[in-house]
Amino acid sequence: MTNNVLKINTLKRRERLKSSVRIKAILQNGRRLKGKCLSLYFAPAENTAFAVLVTKKVGSAVQRNKTKRWIREIYRQERQNILFPCELLLLVDKHCSTLNFNELKTDIIYLLSKLNKKNP
């Protein structure tokens, strides 16, 4: 039973956006939504895929990794609220390292609600 629950809640390989070519294409050709400390780039696609970009301007390596883990967890919890398939890229601003988990979650939920209003 617990194995099935874990499998449902993980990010599958096809849901992870890893190709640098795709990431560059989304940054150049995709649309952008701006939040408090995050930018959400998106482009329509057949399957929903997701990636997080955190530059070295955001705190130490420990802080950057913590921020990425938090964002991936928030996305995992909220991904069912995305109404259409698209490739998503969350770009973290350098001021984001001062936010706590709940503030980050609020910002991501706000961006996803704006995304659903932009349904192509």
ZIZIHU-V363434 format. One record per residue. N is the residue number from 1. RES is the residue in three letters. SS is DSSP state (@ for helix, = for strand, . for the rest). D_LAST is the distance of its C-alpha to the last C-alpha in Angstrom with 2 decimals. Layout:
BEGIN
<<N,RES,SS,D_LAST> <N,RES,SS,D_LAST>>
END
This chain:
BEGIN
<<1,MET,.,38.06> <2,THR,@,37.23> <3,ASN,@,36.18> <4,ASN,@,33.48> <5,VAL,@,32.21> <6,LEU,@,32.19> <7,LYS,@,30.30> <8,ILE,@,27.51> <9,ASN,@,27.21> <10,THR,.,27.26> <11,LEU,.,24.55> <12,LYS,.,24.76> <13,ARG,@,25.13> <14,ARG,@,21.84> <15,GLU,@,20.12> <16,ARG,=,21.88> <17,LEU,.,20.57> <18,LYS,.,23.87> <19,SER,.,23.59> <20,SER,@,24.40> <21,VAL,@,22.88> <22,ARG,@,19.40> <23,ILE,@,19.92> <24,LYS,@,20.97> <25,ALA,@,18.05> <26,ILE,@,15.58> <27,LEU,@,17.90> <28,GLN,@,18.15> <29,ASN,@,14.78> <30,GLY,.,12.32> <31,ARG,=,11.17> <32,ARG,=,13.71> <33,LEU,=,14.31> <34,LYS,=,18.02> <35,GLY,.,20.08> <36,LYS,.,23.85> <37,CYS,.,24.77> <38,LEU,=,21.69> <39,SER,=,18.87> <40,LEU,=,15.73> <41,TYR,=,14.22> <42,PHE,=,11.17> <43,ALA,=,9.68> <44,PRO,=,7.81> <45,ALA,.,10.94> <46,GLU,.,12.96> <47,ASN,.,14.59> <48,THR,.,14.15> <49,ALA,=,16.68> <50,PHE,=,18.11> <51,ALA,=,20.68> <52,VAL,=,22.66> <53,LEU,=,24.27> <54,VAL,=,27.35> <55,THR,.,29.50> <56,LYS,.,33.28> <57,LYS,.,33.27> <58,VAL,.,32.45> <59,GLY,.,35.89> <60,SER,.,37.91> <61,ALA,@,36.83> <62,VAL,@,37.51> <63,GLN,@,35.22> <64,ARG,@,32.38> <65,ASN,@,32.74> <66,LYS,@,32.93> <67,THR,@,29.75> <68,LYS,@,27.91> <69,ARG,@,29.42> <70,TRP,@,28.38> <71,ILE,@,24.73> <72,ARG,@,24.62> <73,GLU,@,26.30> <74,ILE,@,23.96> <75,TYR,@,20.91> <76,ARG,@,22.86> <77,GLN,@,23.47> <78,GLU,@,19.99> <79,ARG,@,17.80> <80,GLN,@,17.77> <81,ASN,@,15.79> <82,ILE,.,12.58> <83,LEU,.,10.45> <84,PHE,.,8.41> <85,PRO,.,10.15> <86,CYS,=,10.05> <87,GLU,=,13.07> <88,LEU,=,14.29> <89,LEU,=,17.16> <90,LEU,=,19.18> <91,LEU,=,21.62> <92,VAL,=,24.62> <93,ASP,.,26.41> <94,LYS,@,30.20> <95,HIS,@,30.76> <96,CYS,@,29.09> <97,SER,@,32.35> <98,THR,@,33.86> <99,LEU,.,31.38> <100,ASN,.,32.34> <101,PHE,@,30.30> <102,ASN,@,29.39> <103,GLU,@,28.22> <104,LEU,@,26.06> <105,LYS,@,24.61> <106,THR,@,23.91> <107,ASP,@,22.06> <108,ILE,@,19.88> <109,ILE,@,19.15> <110,TYR,@,18.27> <111,LEU,@,15.81> <112,LEU,@,14.17> <113,SER,@,14.00> <114,LYS,@,12.38> <115,LEU,@,9.79> <116,ASN,@,9.11> <117,LYS,@,8.87> <118,LYS,.,6.10> <119,ASN,.,3.84> <120,PRO,.,0.00>>
END
